[in-house]
Amino acid sequence: MNNEISEKYAGWIRYTHQRTLALTEDLTDEQIARQPSSTVPPIGWHLFHIARAADRLQASFAIASTEADQYSVLHHEIWVVENLQALCSNMLVARFP
């Protein structure tokens, strides 16, 4: 990807991230967990999936390394590195035994 396209794409991602945070920062835990009906998932479900997609995206980007203009890929998602899958599974088991 050329630099101009990369910068526009990165700007769009930043804008989307900032808007998502601004739109949800004042929500309470109850509002995030509220399920409006049996066929509509809570806002938290959507936020979780937005965060997972962003994590996968950042893990796929090539980043400039500090050594001689080489590029490396971030191979690890935060989800994997911090073992968040196990944490989420444990939280769900505790909440819904």
Helices and strands as residue ranges (DSSP letters): H 3-24, H 29-33, H 43-60, E 62-64, E 71-73, H 78-81, H 84-95
